[in-house]
Amino acid sequence: MPLYEFRCTDGTTFEAAHSMVEVPDSLNCPDCGAPARRRISPPRLSIAGTAAYSLIDATKRSAHSPAVVSSPGPGKPGRQRAYSPNPLHQKLPRQ
Ligand SMILES: [Zn+2]
């Protein structure tokens, strides 16, 4: 049975397993007893980490519609941007 996510008005989120035919739109919260609405959440089809899957999704997306910019973003003209925002990296020798 798939897991469904519910959230009450207090913000408590809990999961409950129901069959896809019998899943209710709301359940009573185990903490406060208030009706908790079913949330729309992505199905957990894999145990892989979300970081790995977000990378896979980004790679698939960039293959079909790569993010192309038409102009550089807004910035101060005449001043070259640092490569890294970390101040410790400023002390490293430049190429
Ligand atoms: Zn609650």
Backbone and ligand atoms as CSV (ligand in chain L), in Angstrom:
chain,resi,resn,atom,element,x,y,z
A,1,MET,N,N,0.846,-1.196,0.000
A,1,MET,CA,C,0.000,0.000,0.000
A,1,MET,C,C,0.880,1.244,0.000
A,2,PRO,N,N,0.524,2.216,-0.777
A,2,PRO,CA,C,1.340,3.444,-0.796
A,2,PRO,C,C,1.116,4.277,0.460
A,3,LEU,N,N,2.141,5.042,0.788
A,3,LEU,CA,C,2.067,5.955,1.924
A,3,LEU,C,C,1.523,7.296,1.455
A,4,TYR,N,N,0.585,7.826,2.205
A,4,TYR,CA,C,0.037,9.145,1.907
A,4,TYR,C,C,0.393,10.080,3.044
A,5,GLU,N,N,0.605,11.333,2.701
A,5,GLU,CA,C,1.023,12.327,3.679
A,5,GLU,C,C,-0.169,13.205,4.028
A,6,PHE,N,N,-0.355,13.421,5.321
A,6,PHE,CA,C,-1.445,14.261,5.813
A,6,PHE,C,C,-0.853,15.376,6.657
A,7,ARG,N,N,-1.560,16.502,6.680
A,7,ARG,CA,C,-1.097,17.634,7.485
A,7,ARG,C,C,-2.299,18.326,8.095
A,8,CYS,N,N,-2.224,18.526,9.416
A,8,CYS,CA,C,-3.336,19.181,10.104
A,8,CYS,C,C,-3.114,20.683,10.108
A,9,THR,N,N,-4.061,21.434,10.645
A,9,THR,CA,C,-3.974,22.894,10.640
A,9,THR,C,C,-2.870,23.394,11.548
A,10,ASP,N,N,-2.434,22.567,12.529
A,10,ASP,CA,C,-1.329,22.969,13.396
A,10,ASP,C,C,0.016,22.817,12.702
A,11,GLY,N,N,0.035,22.121,11.588
A,11,GLY,CA,C,1.285,21.926,10.871
A,11,GLY,C,C,1.913,20.573,11.121
A,12,THR,N,N,1.238,19.717,11.877
A,12,THR,CA,C,1.774,18.383,12.104
A,12,THR,C,C,1.585,17.543,10.847
A,13,THR,N,N,2.664,16.943,10.392
A,13,THR,CA,C,2.621,16.113,9.204
A,13,THR,C,C,2.814,14.661,9.623
A,14,PHE,N,N,1.970,13.798,9.108
A,14,PHE,CA,C,2.124,12.380,9.404
A,14,PHE,C,C,1.755,11.591,8.161
A,15,GLU,N,N,2.165,10.345,8.156
A,15,GLU,CA,C,1.910,9.486,7.012
A,15,GLU,C,C,1.004,8.339,7.420
A,16,ALA,N,N,0.215,7.888,6.475
A,16,ALA,CA,C,-0.654,6.739,6.707
A,16,ALA,C,C,-0.710,5.922,5.420
A,17,ALA,N,N,-0.737,4.616,5.590
A,17,ALA,CA,C,-0.801,3.721,4.432
A,17,ALA,C,C,-2.252,3.390,4.133
A,18,HIS,N,N,-2.645,3.607,2.911
A,18,HIS,CA,C,-3.992,3.271,2.471
A,18,HIS,C,C,-3.889,2.693,1.070
A,19,SER,N,N,-4.881,1.903,0.707
A,19,SER,CA,C,-4.923,1.471,-0.682
A,19,SER,C,C,-5.349,2.648,-1.534
A,20,MET,N,N,-4.994,2.605,-2.811
A,20,MET,CA,C,-5.270,3.743,-3.677
A,20,MET,C,C,-6.767,3.958,-3.862
A,21,VAL,N,N,-7.566,2.911,-3.654
A,21,VAL,CA,C,-9.015,3.034,-3.824
A,21,VAL,C,C,-9.647,3.662,-2.594
A,22,GLU,N,N,-9.113,3.324,-1.428
A,22,GLU,CA,C,-9.773,3.714,-0.178
A,22,GLU,C,C,-9.115,4.879,0.541
A,23,VAL,N,N,-8.234,5.587,-0.104
A,23,VAL,CA,C,-7.536,6.656,0.606
A,23,VAL,C,C,-8.506,7.812,0.885
A,24,PRO,N,N,-8.607,8.257,2.148
A,24,PRO,CA,C,-9.526,9.354,2.474
A,24,PRO,C,C,-8.888,10.708,2.173
A,25,ASP,N,N,-9.732,11.717,2.015
A,25,ASP,CA,C,-9.230,13.067,1.784
A,25,ASP,C,C,-8.683,13.695,3.058
A,26,SER,N,N,-9.195,13.244,4.215
A,26,SER,CA,C,-8.667,13.778,5.467
A,26,SER,C,C,-8.737,12.701,6.537
A,27,LEU,N,N,-7.817,12.797,7.480
A,27,LEU,CA,C,-7.768,11.915,8.638
A,27,LEU,C,C,-7.677,12.793,9.878
A,28,ASN,N,N,-7.951,12.208,11.054
A,28,ASN,CA,C,-7.781,12.961,12.290
A,28,ASN,C,C,-6.317,12.900,12.702
A,29,CYS,N,N,-5.803,14.055,13.098
A,29,CYS,CA,C,-4.402,14.159,13.492
A,29,CYS,C,C,-4.163,13.337,14.757
A,30,PRO,N,N,-3.090,12.551,14.818
A,30,PRO,CA,C,-2.805,11.768,16.039
A,30,PRO,C,C,-2.391,12.645,17.217
A,31,ASP,N,N,-1.946,13.877,16.952
A,31,ASP,CA,C,-1.514,14.760,18.034
A,31,ASP,C,C,-2.675,15.560,18.609
A,32,CYS,N,N,-3.391,16.297,17.749
A,32,CYS,CA,C,-4.403,17.226,18.248
A,32,CYS,C,C,-5.827,16.760,17.930
A,33,GLY,N,N,-5.989,15.780,17.076
A,33,GLY,CA,C,-7.314,15.275,16.776
A,33,GLY,C,C,-8.064,16.065,15.732
A,34,ALA,N,N,-7.492,17.157,15.271
A,34,ALA,CA,C,-8.141,17.965,14.242
A,34,ALA,C,C,-8.052,17.242,12.899
A,35,PRO,N,N,-8.997,17.509,12.009
A,35,PRO,CA,C,-8.910,16.871,10.694
A,35,PRO,C,C,-7.677,17.350,9.930
A,36,ALA,N,N,-6.964,16.401,9.383
A,36,ALA,CA,C,-5.750,16.698,8.621
A,36,ALA,C,C,-5.992,16.331,7.169
A,37,ARG,N,N,-5.711,17.251,6.300
A,37,ARG,CA,C,-5.950,17.038,4.872
A,37,ARG,C,C,-4.799,16.276,4.249
A,38,ARG,N,N,-5.154,15.496,3.241
A,38,ARG,CA,C,-4.138,14.760,2.509
A,38,ARG,C,C,-3.366,15.734,1.637
A,39,ARG,N,N,-2.058,15.573,1.617
A,39,ARG,CA,C,-1.200,16.449,0.834
A,39,ARG,C,C,-0.774,15.737,-0.433
A,40,ILE,N,N,-0.499,16.545,-1.415
A,40,ILE,CA,C,0.046,15.995,-2.657
A,40,ILE,C,C,1.554,15.981,-2.516
A,41,SER,N,N,2.124,14.804,-2.579
A,41,SER,CA,C,3.558,14.672,-2.412
A,41,SER,C,C,4.078,13.728,-3.484
A,42,PRO,N,N,5.348,13.864,-3.820
A,42,PRO,CA,C,5.901,12.999,-4.863
A,42,PRO,C,C,5.952,11.550,-4.385
A,43,PRO,N,N,5.719,10.613,-5.273
A,43,PRO,CA,C,5.791,9.213,-4.868
A,43,PRO,C,C,7.227,8.808,-4.574
A,44,ARG,N,N,7.381,7.975,-3.587
A,44,ARG,CA,C,8.719,7.510,-3.223
A,44,ARG,C,C,8.973,6.206,-3.951
A,45,LEU,N,N,9.451,6.345,-5.162
A,45,LEU,CA,C,9.650,5.173,-5.992
A,45,LEU,C,C,11.014,4.551,-5.786
A,46,SER,N,N,11.907,5.259,-5.143
A,46,SER,CA,C,13.259,4.750,-4.995
A,46,SER,C,C,13.780,5.125,-3.628
A,47,ILE,N,N,14.782,4.400,-3.168
A,47,ILE,CA,C,15.399,4.731,-1.888
A,47,ILE,C,C,16.610,5.620,-2.091
A,48,ALA,N,N,16.880,6.005,-3.347
A,48,ALA,CA,C,18.017,6.879,-3.594
A,48,ALA,C,C,17.782,8.234,-2.954
A,49,GLY,N,N,18.865,8.909,-2.603
A,49,GLY,CA,C,18.759,10.208,-1.961
A,49,GLY,C,C,18.187,11.240,-2.896
A,50,THR,N,N,17.602,12.278,-2.320
A,50,THR,CA,C,16.996,13.309,-3.141
A,50,THR,C,C,18.057,14.093,-3.907
A,51,ALA,N,N,19.256,14.223,-3.352
A,51,ALA,CA,C,20.310,14.965,-4.049
A,51,ALA,C,C,20.687,14.229,-5.335
A,52,ALA,N,N,20.770,12.909,-5.252
A,52,ALA,CA,C,21.117,12.137,-6.441
A,52,ALA,C,C,20.024,12.261,-7.498
A,53,TYR,N,N,18.787,12.227,-7.061
A,53,TYR,CA,C,17.703,12.297,-8.037
A,53,TYR,C,C,17.522,13.699,-8.597
A,54,SER,N,N,17.809,14.719,-7.799
A,54,SER,CA,C,17.712,16.079,-8.344
A,54,SER,C,C,18.792,16.298,-9.385
A,55,LEU,N,N,19.957,15.668,-9.197
A,55,LEU,CA,C,21.014,15.769,-10.201
A,55,LEU,C,C,20.599,15.056,-11.480
A,56,ILE,N,N,20.007,13.884,-11.342
A,56,ILE,CA,C,19.555,13.142,-12.520
A,56,ILE,C,C,18.488,13.929,-13.258
A,57,ASP,N,N,17.556,14.524,-12.520
A,57,ASP,CA,C,16.501,15.320,-13.157
A,57,ASP,C,C,17.085,16.529,-13.868
A,58,ALA,N,N,18.051,17.203,-13.222
A,58,ALA,CA,C,18.659,18.383,-13.837
A,58,ALA,C,C,19.416,17.986,-15.107
A,59,THR,N,N,20.055,16.836,-15.082
A,59,THR,CA,C,20.788,16.380,-16.256
A,59,THR,C,C,19.831,16.066,-17.394
A,60,LYS,N,N,18.722,15.411,-17.083
A,60,LYS,CA,C,17.731,15.113,-18.123
A,60,LYS,C,C,17.138,16.394,-18.686
A,61,ARG,N,N,16.842,17.343,-17.800
A,61,ARG,CA,C,16.246,18.599,-18.230
A,61,ARG,C,C,17.201,19.369,-19.130
A,62,SER,N,N,18.500,19.386,-18.777
A,62,SER,CA,C,19.446,20.165,-19.559
A,62,SER,C,C,19.695,19.522,-20.917
A,63,ALA,N,N,19.420,18.240,-21.062
A,63,ALA,CA,C,19.606,17.597,-22.352
A,63,ALA,C,C,18.551,18.062,-23.353
A,64,HIS,N,N,17.360,18.342,-22.868
A,64,HIS,CA,C,16.275,18.741,-23.763
A,64,HIS,C,C,16.174,20.262,-23.900
A,65,SER,N,N,16.284,20.961,-22.794
A,65,SER,CA,C,16.155,22.416,-22.840
A,65,SER,C,C,17.204,23.022,-21.914
A,66,PRO,N,N,18.426,23.181,-22.426
A,66,PRO,CA,C,19.473,23.727,-21.560
A,66,PRO,C,C,19.182,25.164,-21.186
A,67,ALA,N,N,19.590,25.517,-19.980
A,67,ALA,CA,C,19.375,26.875,-19.499
A,67,ALA,C,C,20.373,27.806,-20.182
A,68,VAL,N,N,19.887,28.615,-21.102
A,68,VAL,CA,C,20.734,29.545,-21.843
A,68,VAL,C,C,20.320,30.955,-21.469
A,69,VAL,N,N,21.305,31.785,-21.147
A,69,VAL,CA,C,21.011,33.176,-20.841
A,69,VAL,C,C,21.395,34.025,-22.040
A,70,SER,N,N,20.636,35.073,-22.289
A,70,SER,CA,C,20.906,35.936,-23.434
A,70,SER,C,C,21.889,37.042,-23.076
A,71,SER,N,N,22.006,37.358,-21.804
A,71,SER,CA,C,22.949,38.392,-21.401
A,71,SER,C,C,23.410,38.091,-19.989
A,72,PRO,N,N,24.570,38.633,-19.613
A,72,PRO,CA,C,25.002,38.418,-18.226
A,72,PRO,C,C,24.071,39.122,-17.265
A,73,GLY,N,N,23.991,38.613,-16.097
A,73,GLY,CA,C,23.087,39.168,-15.113
A,73,GLY,C,C,23.516,40.549,-14.668
A,74,PRO,N,N,22.666,41.220,-13.904
A,74,PRO,CA,C,23.010,42.563,-13.445
A,74,PRO,C,C,24.189,42.515,-12.481
A,75,GLY,N,N,25.078,43.432,-12.590
A,75,GLY,CA,C,26.251,43.480,-11.739
A,75,GLY,C,C,26.913,44.827,-11.874
A,76,LYS,N,N,27.923,45.047,-11.051
A,76,LYS,CA,C,28.628,46.326,-11.128
A,76,LYS,C,C,29.549,46.308,-12.345
A,77,PRO,N,N,29.406,47.232,-13.274
A,77,PRO,CA,C,30.292,47.255,-14.429
A,77,PRO,C,C,31.677,47.711,-14.023
A,78,GLY,N,N,32.685,47.172,-14.669
A,78,GLY,CA,C,34.047,47.587,-14.428
A,78,GLY,C,C,34.715,46.847,-13.291
A,79,ARG,N,N,33.985,46.114,-12.543
A,79,ARG,CA,C,34.589,45.374,-11.437
A,79,ARG,C,C,34.406,43.889,-11.694
A,80,GLN,N,N,35.533,43.198,-11.677
A,80,GLN,CA,C,35.459,41.768,-11.954
A,80,GLN,C,C,34.965,41.041,-10.719
A,81,ARG,N,N,34.075,40.111,-10.936
A,81,ARG,CA,C,33.524,39.371,-9.809
A,81,ARG,C,C,34.544,38.370,-9.295
A,82,ALA,N,N,34.519,38.151,-8.006
A,82,ALA,CA,C,35.374,37.126,-7.417
A,82,ALA,C,C,34.842,35.762,-7.827
A,83,TYR,N,N,35.735,34.820,-7.900
A,83,TYR,CA,C,35.314,33.484,-8.300
A,83,TYR,C,C,34.538,32.793,-7.193
A,84,SER,N,N,34.903,33.103,-5.964
A,84,SER,CA,C,34.264,32.436,-4.836
A,84,SER,C,C,33.896,33.479,-3.794
A,85,PRO,N,N,32.735,33.342,-3.165
A,85,PRO,CA,C,32.376,34.294,-2.112
A,85,PRO,C,C,33.145,34.075,-0.813
A,86,ASN,N,N,33.881,32.971,-0.719
A,86,ASN,CA,C,34.609,32.672,0.506
A,86,ASN,C,C,35.827,33.586,0.591
A,87,PRO,N,N,35.975,34.416,1.671
A,87,PRO,CA,C,37.116,35.332,1.762
A,87,PRO,C,C,38.453,34.613,1.857
A,88,LEU,N,N,38.471,33.379,2.339
A,88,LEU,CA,C,39.732,32.642,2.413
A,88,LEU,C,C,40.274,32.329,1.018
A,89,HIS,N,N,39.387,32.213,0.053
A,89,HIS,CA,C,39.830,31.906,-1.307
A,89,HIS,C,C,40.507,33.103,-1.967
A,90,GLN,N,N,40.301,34.318,-1.412
A,90,GLN,CA,C,40.922,35.506,-1.995
A,90,GLN,C,C,42.436,35.471,-1.822
A,91,LYS,N,N,42.901,34.772,-0.793
A,91,LYS,CA,C,44.337,34.736,-0.517
A,91,LYS,C,C,45.072,33.730,-1.383
A,92,LEU,N,N,44.347,32.880,-2.043
A,92,LEU,CA,C,44.995,31.882,-2.881
A,92,LEU,C,C,45.605,32.553,-4.105
A,93,PRO,N,N,46.722,32.030,-4.603
A,93,PRO,CA,C,47.353,32.632,-5.785
A,93,PRO,C,C,46.455,32.491,-7.009
A,94,ARG,N,N,46.464,33.510,-7.818
A,94,ARG,CA,C,45.696,33.500,-9.070
A,94,ARG,C,C,46.523,32.856,-10.158
A,95,GLN,N,N,45.853,32.385,-11.160
A,95,GLN,CA,C,46.561,31.753,-12.275
A,95,GLN,C,C,47.104,32.808,-13.222
L,1,ZN,ZN,ZN,-2.438,18.194,14.677
